[in-house]
Amino acid sequence: MYDPRTSKVGEYQDRAGPYAMLRPVGGGREWEADPDRIRAASPEERLRAGVRAANARAVRR
């Protein structure tokens, strides 16, 4: 899912009260997003988020 408020792509986890909970691709801390504003991420946005996660994993090694 794409959250325009944060300009981030995240994986939908659950709903908590009035919020959708999203987690960054590759793991990390969840954030609250407005469920009325999030949308499915485009293929390019998903690819970019996946590459960013893979690069972060490579740096941690």
N, C-alpha and C positions, 0 to 999 in steps of 0.2 A: 504494500500500500504506500502511496505517496502522501505525505503530510505537507501541505503548502505553507503552514505556519512556520515550520522548522526547515523546510526545503530538504527533508530527509526521506529516504525509503526505509520502511520497516515491515516486519512480519507481524500480522495481526495475531494477538495473543488471546485477548478476552475483552470483555466490557466491564468497567468498574464505575458504577453509578452512571453519570451522564457522559462518560469518556470511553473512547476506544483505547485499549492499551496496545502499543506497538513496541517491538524490540528490533534493534538494528540487525541488518543482515550479518550473519556471522557471530551473533551474540552481543551481549552488552546490556546496559541498563535500559529498562523499559521507560517509555514516556507516555504521557496522556495526550490524546489527540481528539479533536472535535469530530465525532463520527459523521456529521453532516458535511464536513469539508474534505475528508480524506477521499482518495480515489485509487483505483487500480494503477499501479506504476506501469509506465510504458516499458517496452522491451529495452530501450536504451537506458532508462533509469535503473532497471533491475540489473542490467549488465554492469553499469558504473558502480552500483552498490556492491555487487559481487567482487569486482576487481579491487575495490577499496578494502573489503574485508580480507581478501587473499593477500594483499600487500601488507596489511596490518599483521597478519599471522606470520608472514615471512620476516618481518622486522623483529618480532618477539623471539624468534628462534636463535 
